[in-house]
């Protein structure tokens, strides 16, 4: 059964691509968005604060044509939600095809995300979320 944290993350991921302004409230004022995987040279490894996370999303999605993503798995832990994401698209200008899968670990406090960490490995993501694989 989903908790309020899992429901909040699911809602964010369902609405963020089409109506992002309706869901930015999920982020705590001190949120950190950490890219340990899927890093790009012109993007920070850590974005701090809701405005920095918004700017990251705006820039990231703006580099693609036909960009989209889907949630493939979601696992809850104490105060955390681990989500497996499949993203795909084609780079603007370069036409390079992108197709990748990765995990996000959402660390939640009082229904708001305080840290989101990208990881490529399921076991590491589940361990970070506090659940066994």
C-alpha positions in Angstrom: 0.0 0.0 0.0 1.4 3.4 -1.0 2.2 6.0 1.7 1.7 9.7 1.4 5.3 10.0 0.4 5.0 7.5 -2.4 1.8 9.1 -3.6 3.4 12.5 -3.6 6.4 11.3 -5.7 4.1 9.4 -8.1 2.0 12.5 -8.5 5.1 14.7 -9.1 6.4 12.2 -11.8 2.9 12.0 -13.5 2.4 15.7 -13.7 5.9 17.2 -13.9 6.3 16.8 -17.7 3.0 18.5 -18.6 2.1 20.8 -15.7 5.2 21.3 -13.6 4.0 24.4 -11.9 1.3 22.3 -10.2 3.8 20.0 -8.4 6.9 22.1 -7.5 5.6 22.3 -3.9 6.9 18.8 -3.3 10.4 20.2 -2.8 11.6 21.4 0.6 13.3 24.8 0.7 16.6 23.1 1.3 16.2 20.3 -1.3 19.3 18.8 -3.0 19.0 17.2 -6.5 22.1 15.0 -6.8 23.3 13.6 -10.1 25.6 10.6 -9.5 24.6 9.2 -12.9 23.4 10.7 -16.2 25.7 13.7 -15.7 26.2 16.1 -18.5 29.2 18.5 -18.8 27.1 21.7 -18.5 24.9 20.5 -15.6 25.8 20.8 -11.9 26.3 17.6 -9.9 24.1 19.1 -7.1 21.3 21.6 -7.5 20.3 23.2 -4.2 16.9 24.7 -3.5 13.6 24.5 -5.5 14.5 27.2 -8.0 17.8 25.4 -8.9 15.9 22.1 -9.3 13.3 23.9 -11.6 16.2 25.3 -13.6 17.8 21.9 -13.9 14.5 20.4 -15.2 14.0 23.3 -17.6 17.5 23.0 -19.1 17.5 19.1 -19.1 14.2 18.7 -20.9 15.1 21.6 -23.2 18.1 19.7 -24.6 15.8 17.1 -26.1 13.2 16.6 -28.9 10.5 14.1 -28.1 11.8 13.6 -24.6 9.7 11.5 -22.2 10.0 9.1 -19.3 8.1 6.4 -17.5 8.1 5.0 -14.0 9.0 1.3 -14.2 9.2 0.5 -10.5 8.6 2.1 -7.1 9.8 0.8 -3.7 9.1 2.5 -0.4 11.4 2.6 2.6 11.3 4.5 5.9 11.2 8.2 4.8 12.3 7.3 1.3 10.9 6.3 -2.1 13.1 4.5 -4.7 11.9 4.9 -8.3 13.2 3.3 -11.4 12.9 5.7 -14.4 13.1 4.9 -18.1 13.8 8.0 -20.2 14.2 8.4 -23.9 14.4 11.1 -26.5 16.5 12.7 -29.2 19.0 15.5 -28.7 18.2 18.9 -30.3 20.7 19.7 -32.9 22.7 16.5 -32.6 19.8 14.1 -33.2 21.5 11.6 -30.8 19.1 9.0 -29.5 19.0 8.7 -25.7 17.5 5.7 -24.0 18.4 5.1 -20.3 17.2 3.6 -17.1 18.2 4.8 -13.7 17.0 4.9 -10.1 16.0 8.0 -8.1 16.1 7.9 -4.3 13.7 10.4 -2.9 14.4 11.3 0.8 11.3 12.7 2.3 10.5 14.7 5.4 7.0 15.8 6.3 5.7 15.0 2.8 8.4 17.1 1.0 11.5 16.0 -0.8 14.7 17.0 1.0 17.1 15.1 -1.3 16.8 13.3 -4.6 19.7 11.1 -5.6 20.2 9.5 -9.0 21.7 6.0 -9.1 22.1 3.4 -11.8 22.3 0.3 -9.6 19.1 -1.3 -8.1 20.8 -2.7 -5.1 22.5 0.6 -4.2 19.2 2.4 -4.7 17.2 0.0 -2.5 19.9 0.1 0.2 19.9 3.9 0.2 16.1 3.7 0.5 16.4 1.5 3.5 14.9 -1.7 2.0 16.5 -5.0 1.1 16.8 -6.1 -2.5 
